[in-house]
Amino acid sequence: MTVHESAYEQLLHWAPLSPQQDDLRHEFLHCLAIHENGCLRSGRPDHLTASALVMNADRTRVLLCLHRKVGLWLQFGGHIETEDQTLADAALREAHEESGIAGLTLLDASPARLDRHSAPCGGGAKHHLDVQFVAVAPAGAEPMASAESLDVAWFEADALPDETDDAVRALVNDALSQP
């Protein structure tokens, strides 16, 4: 099964927690249904991406990166690669590459939420259709910023930096409400 097929199946069977999230789920499914490359950077006008909010084990702290292109503190994530088997694989790979932390595990194999935002990758892409997961860092993990970030830092989950956006705040809220 390709990542495209896997993504379609996962989103088809995912049960969102709100009508707004269900609307986004249908938009993502439509993109995948009409675009063979809907999971790849080459997908136009929109394409799926995968991201992971990294938290400590007791979910009191979140690790964010200061994104070089947009200048905001965000979760780790990016484009899906052809070698990724699933959206979760892509999210974990991106989180590992951008945080420098090995041994990240997903809190749940299902997405925490979905987000549609402007695509900073250019080349005619309009939107990233981001499938967001929650990952847990091993105890004592020491992050290191990648070339894509200006910095990485831990923040208290209830005291996020001002230089973030509502999508990150919503993702943190949803992560804190998961069992």
C-alpha positions in Angstrom: 0.0 0.0 0.0 1.3 3.4 -0.9 1.4 6.4 1.5 -1.4 7.9 -0.6 -3.6 4.9 -0.2 -2.8 4.6 3.5 -3.6 8.3 4.0 -6.9 8.0 2.3 -7.9 4.9 4.3 -6.8 6.5 7.6 -8.7 9.8 7.0 -11.7 7.9 5.7 -12.0 6.0 9.0 -10.9 8.8 11.3 -13.5 10.1 13.7 -13.0 13.9 14.2 -14.1 15.5 17.4 -15.9 18.5 15.9 -17.9 19.5 12.8 -15.1 21.8 11.7 -12.6 19.0 11.8 -14.9 16.8 9.9 -15.2 19.4 7.2 -11.4 19.5 6.9 -11.3 15.7 6.8 -13.6 15.8 3.8 -11.5 18.4 2.1 -8.4 16.3 2.6 -10.1 13.2 1.3 -11.3 15.2 -1.8 -7.7 16.3 -2.4 -6.5 12.7 -2.3 -9.4 11.5 -4.4 -8.7 13.9 -7.3 -4.9 14.2 -7.1 -2.6 11.2 -7.5 0.2 13.3 -6.0 -1.9 14.8 -3.1 0.6 13.4 -0.6 3.6 14.8 -2.3 5.3 18.3 -2.4 4.5 18.4 -6.1 0.7 18.3 -5.4 -1.1 21.4 -6.7 -2.8 23.5 -5.6 -2.8 21.8 -2.2 -1.0 18.8 -0.7 -1.0 16.9 2.5 1.8 17.3 5.1 2.3 15.5 8.4 3.4 17.0 11.7 3.9 16.0 15.3 3.6 18.0 18.5 6.3 16.7 20.8 5.5 16.5 24.5 7.1 15.2 27.6 5.7 12.0 29.1 3.3 13.7 31.5 2.2 16.2 28.8 3.1 19.2 30.9 5.6 20.5 28.4 5.8 20.9 24.6 8.8 21.1 22.4 8.4 23.6 19.6 10.7 24.9 16.8 11.1 28.5 15.8 10.4 28.1 12.1 13.0 29.8 9.9 10.5 30.7 7.1 7.5 31.8 9.0 9.1 33.1 12.2 6.7 31.4 14.6 7.1 28.7 17.2 5.4 25.6 15.7 5.2 21.8 16.0 7.6 19.7 13.9 6.5 18.7 10.5 6.7 18.9 6.8 6.3 17.2 3.5 5.6 13.5 3.1 8.3 11.5 1.3 7.7 8.6 -1.1 9.5 6.2 1.4 7.0 7.0 4.2 4.5 4.2 4.6 1.9 6.2 6.6 1.1 9.7 7.7 2.3 8.7 11.2 5.7 7.6 9.7 6.1 10.9 8.0 5.2 12.8 11.2 7.7 10.9 13.3 10.4 11.2 10.7 9.9 14.9 10.5 9.8 15.3 14.2 13.0 13.3 14.6 14.8 15.2 11.8 13.8 18.6 13.1 14.2 18.0 16.8 17.2 15.8 16.8 15.4 13.5 19.3 15.6 9.7 18.6 13.0 7.4 20.2 9.9 9.5 19.8 6.7 7.5 20.1 3.2 8.5 19.1 0.6 9.0 21.8 -1.9 7.5 19.4 -1.6 6.2 15.8 -4.6 8.3 14.8 -4.3 12.0 14.1 -5.0 14.5 16.9 -6.4 17.1 14.5 -6.2 18.5 11.0 -5.1 22.0 9.9 -5.2 23.9 6.5 -2.8 26.7 6.2 -0.9 28.7 3.5 2.0 26.7 2.0 5.3 28.4 2.5 7.0 26.0 0.1 6.2 28.0 -3.0 6.2 26.7 -6.5 2.5 27.2 -7.0 1.4 25.4 -3.9 -1.4 27.2 -2.1 -2.1 25.2 1.0 -0.7 22.5 3.3 -3.3 20.1 4.5 -1.6 19.1 7.7 -2.4 15.9 9.5 -1.2 16.4 13.0 -0.2 13.8 15.6 1.1 13.9 19.2 4.5 12.4 20.0 6.1 11.7 23.3 9.9 12.3 23.9 11.9 9.9 25.9 12.9 11.1 29.4 16.0 13.3 29.3 15.9 13.9 25.6 18.1 16.8 24.5 16.7 18.6 21.4 18.9 20.1 18.7 17.6 22.6 16.1 17.9 21.5 12.4 18.7 23.8 9.5 14.9 24.4 9.1 14.6 26.1 12.5 16.2 29.0 14.2 15.8 27.4 17.6 14.0 24.6 19.5 12.8 25.0 23.1 10.5 23.4 25.7 7.5 25.4 26.9 5.0 24.7 29.6 1.8 23.4 27.9 -0.2 26.1 29.6 2.3 28.9 28.8 3.0 28.9 25.1 5.0 31.7 23.6 3.2 34.7 22.1 5.0 34.0 18.8 2.9 31.0 17.9 -0.5 30.6 16.2 -4.0 29.5 17.0 -3.4 26.2 15.2 -0.6 25.2 17.6 -2.7 26.3 20.6 -5.6 24.1 19.3 -3.3 21.2 18.8 -1.9 21.5 22.3 -5.4 21.8 23.8 -6.5 18.6 21.9 -3.3 16.8 23.0 -4.0 17.6 26.6 -7.6 16.3 26.3 -6.5 12.9 24.9 -6.6 10.0 27.4 
